[in-house]
Amino acid sequence: MRSCLLALLDAARRAVGSLAVDSHGATAVEFAFVGPVLILLLFGIEETGRVMWTQAAINLAVEEAARCASVNATTCSSTARIQSYASSHAWGMQIPASEFTVTTPACGWQVSASHSYNSLVSHLVPFNLTLTAQSCFPKWS
């Protein structure tokens, strides 16, 4: 019985010893540590780019709409037409015209926008932003 137990312990020691020097699967273990961080970094870069692109599109839309309201009385003759114009100038985005507001403060024609930005990968990068933009163009006499 004792020799059987010693043989079993010796076999276990040899198995553990051979596992300690075995490097098969090391790459998979290293990727298991580095992979999720790399994927989150890539999605974070992509989402940051999309946020910046969306903000630039909203800025352009309000600037174009405020200018149109000031200089083009036929195309932008009413608040609804100015909002529609702003919505159509948002770089291929589908922003509803209702997200644009038009006012006439002392500076001239002012167009503002407030757009709720949702992440494409909300289960990995969970954030929602409200992007805003405002532009005022002086009234032409």
Buried (B, 14 or more C-beta within 10 A) or exposed (E): EEEEEEEEEEEEEEEEEEEEEEEEEEEEEEEEEEEEEEEEEEBEEBBEEEBEEBBEBBBBBBBBBBBBBBBBEEEBEEBEBBBBBBBEBBEEEEBEBEBBBBEEEEEBBBBBBEBEBEBEEEEEBEEEBEBBBBBBBEEEE
